[in-house]
Amino acid sequence: MSEIDRPYVVNPEAIGDPDQTPVVQLPSEMAAYFERTRCPECRQINQTHADDCAAEDPR
């Protein structure tokens, strides 16, 4: 996997700093995957759901 194919932190100085949020740049293929698999109800990614999401599997 080349450097361009991996996510990277745009502002590494923010890691561990409670006053800043690290910004992660995703490769276009990874960003497209997350968009395709986003929950249509709560819009969360990575097969997760908001606590009140109607689409969440109640198992």
N, C-alpha and C positions, 0 to 999 in steps of 0.2 A: 504494500500500500504506500503510495507516494505521499509526500507532505501535503499536496493539494487535495488528496482524497480523504483526509482526516479532519475532524473538527479541531479548531484551535481557538484559544482565548485571545481576543483582540486586545484586552487591557489586563495583562497578567498582574499588574500592581494591585488590582482590586481583589485578588484571591486572598481570603483571610481578613480583609478589611471590612468591618461591619458597616462602614459608611458608604461603601461602593458595591455595585453589583457587577460581577464578571460578565462580559459579553462574549458569547461563543458563536463563532462563524461556522456554519455547517456547509459541507460540500453540496452542490446542487442536487445530486442524486439522493442524498440523505434527507434533505429538506423536502424533496418531492415525495419521498416515501412517507414521511411524517404527515404531510398534507393528505395523502391518499388514505391513510389509516386513522385519521382524526375522527373522533366520535361526532356524529352529526347532531347530537343533542347538546352536549356540554362543551364540545370543541376541544377537549383535552387530547393529548397525543400519547403514543406509546402504550396503547391498550389500557389506559387508566380512565377513570370517570370521576366526576365531581360527586360529592357525598349525596347530593340530591338529584343525580342524573336518572331520568326515567329509563334510559337504555341500559343501565348497569344490570348485569346478570346477578340475580339475587342468591346465587349459590353460596 
